[in-house]
Amino acid sequence: MCMARTKATTLTKRPRARAGARPAEPAGELDSLRKVFADFDGITIAEPAVKPSPEVARAIRKAVRDYFANLNARQSG
Amino acid sequence: MPVKAVDRNVFINCPFDADYRPLFEALIFTIVLSGYNVRCALEDDDAGNVRFDKLRRLIQESSWSIHDMSRTELGANALPRFNMPFELGLAMGAKYFGSRKQRRNKALILVRERHTLPAYLSDLGGSDPTHHGNDPANLIREVSRFLHVMPDGRLLPGPQSYVAAFAKFKKALPAIAVALDWNAAEVDPLTNYRVYLLFLAEYMKTVMRASGDSRA
């Protein structure tokens, strides 16, 4: 009885998301982004007047790069 | 023709509270994507810098200003928040009594509802402020119409392109924040202004590079 209850619980329990796991984007997301932002072609984005510390700035740049690399990989794969 | 940095500066005069966050996000998104530089009191976290001096410097360095009066309403002490009308007055003073260059400054006044310039600002009657109805998409439309050209003088895309791009950015932000080992709520323009602004700029630069690469 006790075992049956444990088993049922195990079967219905959803796996927990890994801490820090990245939400999946649809495979065509990069193309969709390119299409939307193509209208802004030629605009130069200004450097922000203020920035966080160099360490945080580096981490942000890497996070953005990784996000787009991931989108690119999904698109090609 | 390259433009001087001052011509790219847009001073924002708005409330910095949680209720206003969706509008604030839309506001800075539109300014940055148009190629301009956001300037506001949040950029200076040095407590030793006197607030009035800070505002005076920001207004002095900005050719453009956007003033959202929609939240100038009575508080718990039965008094409105006078900061925003005060800063609008300061910007108007620069425009009308400043240098020849400052007299060409452009200002956008936003209110919540159509034709409802608050009674405390009746001196501005006849100038017909723009309303956003508390809707970020409306605010994007009005701000992109106000700026209407890039800093180099070319026409900006239509408001619908901004609304679509803003939705994409909002969707991407949680995933990028996770890559930084943060949660999306921590990338907050009010409590983490510098971080949010760099996020925004880096995201736009990267997506626009990707957009250019796909056509090359």
Interface residues (C-beta under 8 A of the other chain):
Chain A: G20 A21 R22 P23 E25 L30 D31 S32 L33 R34 V36 F37 A38 D39 F40 D41 G42 I43 T44 I45 A46 E47 P48 A49 V50 K51 P52 V56 A57 A59 I60 R61 K62 A63 V64 R65 D66 Y67 F68 N72
Chain B: R8 N9 V32 L33 S34 G35 Y36 N37 V38 R39 E43 D44 M150 P151 R154 L156 P157 G158 S161 A164 A165 K168 A172 P174 A175 I176 A177 V178 A179 L180 D181 Y193 R194 V195 L197 L198 F199 A201 E202 Y203 M204 K205 T206 V207 M208 A210 S211 G212 S214 R215
